Amino acid sequence: MKWSEFKALLIGISPETPLGRIVSIRAEEDKEILKYFSREQLQIRSEWRKRQAVQRSKQDTTEALEQLRQAFVALAEK
């Protein structure tokens, strides 16, 4: 299955399905709603946010290293 087809199928997923519920838990940002999350919901959200933070950290590091490389190349050309 191509990504575009898979993505189209996921867009229509109901929040009443198990996958839909997990997606909505991971995406929730409203502090009022978060106050009423169960321990399990908070754990699902926390694990997802930790995973995203690690991935973002690696991406930030890669971008910073690339910027440094470009700066050194620019200095070497002068």
VENJO-V413514 format. One record per pair of residues at least 4 apart in sequence whose C-alpha atoms are under 7 Angstrom apart, sorted by the first residue. I is the first residue (numbers start at 1). J is the second residue. Records with the same first field share a line. If there is no record, write none. Layout:
BEGIN
I->J / J
END
This chain:
BEGIN
1->5 / 6
2->6
3->7
4->8
5->9
6->10
7->11
9->13
13->20
14->20
15->20 / 21
16->20 / 21
17->21
18->22
19->23
20->24
21->25
22->26
23->27
24->28
25->41 / 45
26->44 / 45 / 48
30->34
31->35
33->37
37->41 / 42
38->42
39->43
40->44
41->45
42->46
43->47
44->48
45->49
46->50
47->51
48->52
49->53
50->54
51->55
52->56
53->57
54->58
55->59
56->60
57->61
58->62
59->63
60->64
61->65
62->66
63->67
64->68
65->69
66->70
67->71
68->72
69->73
70->74
71->75
72->76
73->77
74->78
END
